Amino acid sequence: MPQLIALLDAVDAMPDARRLRTRTYDLLVAGPGSRIVDAGCGAGRAVAELGERGAQATGIDLDPQMLSVARDRHPKADFREADLTRLAFADASLDGYRADKVLHTLPDPVAALAEARRVLRSGGRAVLVGQDWDTVVIDATDPALTRTIVHARADLTTGPRVARRHRALLLDAGFTEVAVEVHTAVLTDALVLPLLAGFASAACEGGAITADEADEWLADQRRRAATDRLFVAIPMFLGAGTRA
């Protein structure tokens, strides 16, 4: 968990990530008095930033370890452990619903969006952010092996392609004014190596590649990092809609 938290912190501190979070807050029209739930809040950064805008933000997560970190970092904020398909809010009681990099972990994102619609007031806003796990772009000497690794890692995710469904999910849940944006995160620093190691390890453990292939691929990525030639691009799909 500490290594994961460190990686998430490093990624969240990048300018592209900060701009994307700010974009979600703007789309939520987050401001003084607005009531917003951050679904899958993790370590609580967004909840704290929404609070700085004057919003009444509540962070929801199922992971007690993440919630412990969030409460330690932001003791005055509101964090709750809950299932995203069963939110403890009254009907039409919230102004905004934010789900950032969480829908791909859910077995039933349709139920989560139905719950989002239930708790939002008329005119309330929902904003969804996530990566499509099939479309992670990694520069490598062996592109065929890289495709195998990326797709093998994607197949281990509950909903690897849910981000490309953001528009359909919002429309099917009854949201209007639905729009989609793509914001691509470009990573060229060695801090992404643990993420790449996780990709290779998952592909190896799943039987898609051999241990030798994993080692060779990672060695190539380490050489690229050492010579400032590392390149990873992750398209982030942002969907937003209004509760009718």
N, C-alpha and C positions, 0 to 999 in steps of 0.2 A: 504493500500500500504506500509506504513513503516514496518509493521510486516512481510510482504512478502519479502521486500528488506532485512531485517535483517536475515530472514531464508536463503534466497539465498546466502547472503554474508557468513554466517556461513558454509553452505554446500560447497561453492566454495573454502573456505579456507582450507578444509580438504586435507590431503596429496593425497588421491585417486583421488580427483577431480583435483588437480593441475597436477598430473601425466597424467590424461586423456586429459586435455587441451594441455599439452606439446606434447602428442602423436599426437593430431590433427594438431598442428603447424608443427611437423616433417613431417607428411604425406602430408601436403600442400607444403612442401619445402619452408616454409616461411623464407625469408631473405631480405637483402638490395635490395630495388627497386621492390620487388614482389608486385603485385597489387591484393589485396584480399578483398572480401566482406564477412562480418560476418552477415549472415541472421538470424534475430531474436536476435539481439545483447543484448537486455535487458539493464542492467546498465553499459555495456561497458567494462567489465574487459578484455575480449578476445581482443577487438580492441586495448586497451592500451598495452597488452602484445605482440601482433603482432607488434605494433609500436616500442616496445623496441628491437625487432629483426631487425628493419630497414625496415619492410614491410610498404607499403602504404595501410592501412586498412580503410575500410569504414563500419560503422555499420548501419544496416537497421532494423527498427522495426515499427510496426503499433501502438504501445502504446505510446502516447505522454507523459504520466507520466514517463514511463521508460526512454524515450529519454531525458526528462528533468533532471533526475538523472544522466544519462550518461554524458550529457553536463556539468553539474555542477562538476562532478568528474574529467572529462577529457576534459577541455575546448579547448585544441589544437587539439583534434581528430575530425574526420569527421563522423557525425551521420545524418541520413536522415530518414524521415518518408515515408514509401512506402509499397506497396503490393508486396509480394515476387513473384507474377506471372507477375509483370510489373516493372522490374528494369530499372532505368534510366542510363543504360550503353550501349555503342555501342556493336555490334556483335564482338565476339572474342577479347574483350578488357581487360580481366582479366586473372590472373594467377591462382587464387584460389577462391573457393566457400566453405564456412563453414556454416553448419546449425546445431546448437547445441540445443537440446531439444525444437524444434519449429515445426517440421513437424506434430506432433500429434495435433497441433492446427489448421491446415489448412484443409479446405474442399476439396481441390484438390491438393494433393502433387505431382501428376503426372505433372500438369501444372507448379508447382514450379521447378521441376527437368528439364523440358523442357526449362524453362527460364534460369536455371543455365547453361545448355549446350550452350545456345545461347550466353551468355556473356563471356564464357570461350574460350580462344584461344586453338588451337590444342596443346595437351600436357598439358593443364591446369588440375588442380586437384580439385575434389569435395570430401568433407568429411562430412558425416552425423553422428550425434550422437543423441541417444534418448533412452528412457526407454520403455519397453513393459509393459503397465499398468496391464495386466493380470498376470504378473510374479513377482510382488512385493512380497517378502517373509517377513512375520512378525511372530515372535514367540509369541504364545498366549496360554492361558489355554484352550480356546475353538476354535479349528482349523476350525470347520465347520462354526461358526459365522465369523471367520476371512476371510475365502474364500468368504462368502457372501458379506462382507464389501469391500474387494478388488475388486471383480467383479462388484459390484454396482458402486463403484467409477470409475472404468474403463469405464463403459457404459455411463458415463456422459461426457466422453472425445470425441472430434470430431473424432480423429483417434487413438484409444487406442492401436491398434496392428500394427501401421505403421512401427515401428522400426524393426519388424521381416521381413518387406518387403524391407529393405534398398538395399539388393543385387538385388532383382528383379527390383526395381525402377531405379537403376543405369543402369542395363543392358537394360531395356526397353527404357531408355532415350538415349541409344547409347554410353554409357561409356564402356571403355575397362579396362583390368587389375583390375577388380573389386574384392575386398577382404573384408571380414567381420571379426571383432574381437568382443569379449565380455569382458567388464571390469566391475566387480561387485563392487558397492559401498556398504560398510558395515557400518551401523550407529548404535552406541550403546550408544550415549549420549542423555541426556534429551532434547537437542535442537530439536530433531526430534518429540517431543510430539505435537507441533502445527500441523505438517503434519498429524500425526495419528488422531488428533482431527478433522481435515478437512475430512479425509476419513470417520470417523464415522458419522459426521454431514451430509455429502453428502448421505451416505447410508440411514440415517434416513429420511432425507427430501425427498428422492426418494421412500420411502415406502418399502425398502428392509428389514429394521430392525425396531424395536420399539425404543422409547426413552430410555426405561429401559435397553434394550440390548446395546444401544450405551453407556450409562453411565457405565454399568457393564464392558464392554470391555475396555473403557478408564481407568477405575479404575485399571484394571489388568495391563495396560501398565504403569500407573503411579507408581504402586507398583514395577514393574520391573525396572523402571528408578531409583527409590529410593534405590534399592538394587543392582544396577549395573548389572541387568539381562536383560536389553532391547536389542533386536536384530531385526534389519531391514536390509534386503539385497535387493538391486535394481540392477539387471543386466542392464548395459548400452551397447547397440549395436552400434558399430562403423562400418560404411560402407565407403569405399573409392574407387574412380575410376578415370580414366584418360579420358579426352576429346579426342576423336579420331581425 
